[in-house]
Amino acid sequence: MALSDQEVLASITAAVAAANAAATNANTAAASANAAANQSSAGAAGGVAGARTQSNAEQASLNDAILKTVTQNVDSDIGVTEAWSSNVKRTYDIHQSYDHEVMVRNRTHFDNLVSEQLTHLADVHQLALQSLANNQNQSNTANNQMITLAHVATDRIWNINETDLAAKSAAIITDMVLAEMAKRSAVKA
């Protein structure tokens, strides 16, 4: 059963009043012990110290008992410790969840940017390779044309022209045939 605020306040007030009464009783006992120690002739200093130690120990024990009673009443009836723990955990979880969502969004945005950059660089790389290949092909074609023309020119310089060879061959053959025919007609005549 949970206590109302007024009941908790009343129990704390009663505990404090009991503690004050106990402290007064302890002080009275200490004063009596102090007086008795002062009357004693042999060891008055030791008696006072012992009385004060006993009085301080009683006061500390009484304070611990009061604190324990108040804490038990508050914790068992109201559940303050559990409530604080729950609220702290809930607040921590909310902030952690928000931070996690922000990190996920930032990471997704960063990954998209990196992906787009890699795609762009791949396109640029492909265009550069295509441009180099086109330039190489044009250069090779021009070189091949120049080499072909050079070969034809060299062949014309060092080799007999095919059309000239055919014409010269025909003239030589014609001259030989005519010479042979002339010999045969001279032999027959």
Secondary structure by P-SEA (a helix, b strand, c coil): ccccaaaaaaaaaaaaaaaaaaaaaaaaaaaaaaaaaaaccccaaaaaaaaaaaaaaaaaaaaaaaaaaaaaaaaaacaaaaaaaaaaaaaaaaaaaaaaaaaaaaaaaaaaaaaaaaaaaaaaaaaaaaaaaaaaaaaaaaaaaaaaaaaaaaaaaccccaaaaaaaaaaaaaaaaaaaaaaaaaaac
